[in-house]
Structure formats: C-alpha cells, structure tokens
Amino acid sequence: DAKTTQPNSMESNEEEPVHLPCNHSTISGTDYIHWYRQLPSQGPEYVIHGLTSNVNNRMASLAIAEDRKSSTLILHRATLRDAAVYYCILRDERVTFGGGTRLMVKP
Amino acid sequence: GAGVSQTPSNKVTEKGKYVELRCDPISGHTALYWYRQSLGQGPEFLIYFQGTGAADDSGLPNDRFFAVRPEGSVSTLKIQRTERGDSAVYLCASSLNEGGGQYFGPGTRLTVT
C-alpha cells in the first residue's frame, strides 16, 4: 500500500493560517491525495482531495508539489473548531489511514 | 440530504455472541467502505464494495467477519463468535465513485464483554 508520513502533532494560534504537511514519496500516477479530519468522538470528515493541481474549497486549500511526493493542507484562518486529527491518505481502491496529525488551536 | 447513517450507535455483547452492524449510505453512492477504529488509532480498512460485490475484502481480520450489500445500497457487517479484541468503533463510509471523497457515518461502538 502507498504510505504517507505526517507529523504527530502541530500547534496553531486562533485566526492564523495553518500548513499541515504530508509526505508521500511512493505515490503512483493514479493515486489521488485525500485529506480528512476527525473531531473527538466523531467519524472522519472529508476535507479535500486532488491529483496534480492545487485545489480550493470552502474548508481548505490543498497544495500539491510538482513531483507529487508531498502535499500541504492549508487552513487559511484556524478556529478552535478546527482542532482535530488530520489524515492525509492516498486514494486508490482501498484507503489506508496512518496516525494523522493532531492539530491543537490555541485561543 | 441525509448523510451516512449507522445502527446501532452502541452495541454491548457478550464474548462468543453474533452481532450485525448496519450501514445506510448516501443515496446514489455506489462505493461503500467499512473500517474499524481503536482508541488513539487511525481507521483500519476492512472491506470495500462497489455496487453489490466486495471489490476488496483483504482487510477483514479473519473468517469471523463477513459483510454483505445485497441490493447495492444498505450494507451489514456481521461478526460471529465475538471476542474482546473485536471491541472498537466500526465506521462506514460511502462515496459517489471509486476515486471520490468518502463520507463517513458516526460509527457503531461495539463493546464485547
């Protein structure tokens, strides 16, 4: 299975941008890069996905390196409700979640 | 529209019993996934359906676990002879197609005593 590497945890201040990195050096040409987040006691929530080009939606932006071996999820203005575990995964038919990054947001 | 729903939300059962967990995906989503999640871990893939057929069941831990999706919509995860190690949150997700974003249900918390 393709694998991703993320920092275990990150901290941010409220109302500041957050850049969550993900390395996926073994990505194949057909793997989509997906991001999910999971708030305490809830199921994971889809955030964004992309293949090659950078993507924007109402929740976040996804910046994908030109060689596709890494990507960055960008939260433009962190709020306390963004505190969650963020998972970066490579999407082929099945999905393998790693440990994710626990984002802590300080007021 | 309605999201993915799972029933029951909580299930407590005795070791050795049989349990069924149900998942109602988003209407029109052809792909359906089952995961389980232990405390402090990321979700662990169990099985993936495309339509009625299991496209990948390589994540099922052993033959006590089985899942069906007979009409390509609702799915049931069945666990026979439950063991204490089966205790976890069982998550279901659906997606419009194989490559799209997955939408998760709230999960069923299974406790085997």
Contacts between the chains, C-beta under 8 A, distances in Angstrom:
chain1	res1	chain2	res2	distance
A	32	B	99	5.5
A	34	B	101	6.6
A	34	B	102	7.7
A	36	B	102	7.6
A	36	B	104	7.9
A	42	B	106	6.7
A	43	B	4	8.0
A	43	B	91	5.3
A	43	B	93	7.7
A	43	B	104	3.7
A	43	B	105	5.7
A	43	B	106	5.3
A	43	B	107	5.1
A	44	B	43	6.5
A	44	B	91	7.3
A	44	B	93	7.6
A	44	B	102	7.8
A	44	B	104	4.8
A	45	B	104	6.9
A	46	B	101	3.9
A	46	B	102	6.1
A	46	B	103	6.0
A	46	B	104	7.7
A	48	B	101	7.9
A	49	B	100	7.7
A	49	B	101	5.6
A	85	B	42	7.8
A	87	B	42	6.1
A	91	B	99	6.2
A	93	B	48	6.2
A	93	B	55	6.1
A	93	B	56	5.6
A	93	B	98	6.1
A	94	B	33	7.9
A	94	B	45	5.2
A	94	B	48	5.5
A	94	B	56	5.1
A	94	B	58	7.4
A	94	B	59	7.0
A	95	B	33	6.8
A	95	B	45	5.9
A	95	B	102	6.9
A	96	B	45	6.2
A	97	B	35	7.7
A	97	B	42	3.5
A	97	B	43	4.8
A	97	B	44	7.3
A	97	B	45	7.7
A	98	B	42	5.8
A	99	B	41	7.4
A	99	B	42	5.7
A	100	B	42	5.7
